[in-house]
């Protein structure tokens, strides 16, 4: 049951937090054809409150306050989520403080995610198009500079701008956006879809419907004539609804009835009894645009909607010695803000685990065994990073994977994170695992202690943590059958 929790919750918990942050993104860069100079200046505090719902059940609340300052604005955004993990309420809180100049161009921000398990924060300061970042995770502070394609504006000003400028209905406008939770840049498309009346609480209000899209994911917003959000819906049933402060903050005392794992699992008609002993398997996929995912490659072969998966034969590989080198592998041995493979604690532990072993295959076996044995399999609300996991010694599939990858990279083994689904007891669950380079990419699952991972691991994405939100395209849509 512990392993089932670790699989079922790993991606889903991260998805739930990221899904919520998706509709609360606040930093964006407007295209050069649009400026905010004509936007009406805010002269007094603006405060908004929303209830947060998952498929109709209330799971939290959110608030945003914009305060004018002498030359610009301050914005404070706070959110509280209560997530049902098999009948137990686990809270997660996010906060975002930002300052912008008179033209709504971002000057600085502080983002924080706090749960029972972790506290993660990121600070950023903008000068021209350079964003200087400081990341604090597990008590370890690191810095990073990002070059932005454009000076970032606050998206808090975007909706009022779009409404007051009366931009053309049906036309797409492209915006460069920055996500402070995953420290990543993206392109967002905004379309004004029209006007309609919607129900908000006990009232029916006229609204303008906007759609924001990126990476195949859409968020629909209904805003009033001033550009303030009345309602917002993201994929798979998460929504915001404007409420008065007391109503917004009123939360159920008990866990909501909708269990996240059960709601996102994908049942199949044919029971797979021999998953770990199979050397190949075939699926028929549907419900999503398969062209959006790199399904064809390595051990997976896609033909139209049929996917064949063949277990890797490690005996046929020309296994290298560590450290593994090659220009095409350089990015897979480098540290990242969430995968701190150069930190002294990670480097020392990797050396201790490997204990002088030079064969990449045997070194990877030792690292997998250590992670499987030493990291407790517990559901965790976090933005997974290796140092945090090393400190807490617990986590789900994301935490196991990010720590394994950091240790592997520190030992000189190229490693990457892959995301998809895996079969367990009659259904498929969203999951993350690793691939390592042993003369070819080979799957490895440090939660299930499998090397290579069994053939029911269906890979949809090869991503670092900042891109796992792309899995939203699948949740609630993916269907397949075992052939």
Secondary structure by P-SEA (a helix, b strand, c coil): caaaaaaacaaaaaaaaaaaaaaaccbbbccccccccccccccbbbbbbbbbbcccccccbbbbbbbbccccbbbbbbbbbbbbcccbbbbbbbbbbbccccccccccbbbbbbcccbbbbbbbbbcccbbbbbbbcccbbbbbbbbbccccccccaaaaaaaaacccccbbbbbbbbbccccbbbbbbbbbcbbbbbbcccbbbbbbbbbbbcccbbbbbbbcccccccccccccccbbbbbcccccccccccccccccccccbbbbcccccccccccbbbbbbccccccccccccccbbbcccbbbbbcccccccccccccccccccccccccccccccccaaaaaaaaaaacccccaaaaaaaaaaaaacccccccccccccaaaaaaaccccaaaaaaaaaaaaaaacbbbbbbbbbbbcccbbbbbcccccccccbbbbbcccccccccccccccccccccccccccccccccccccc
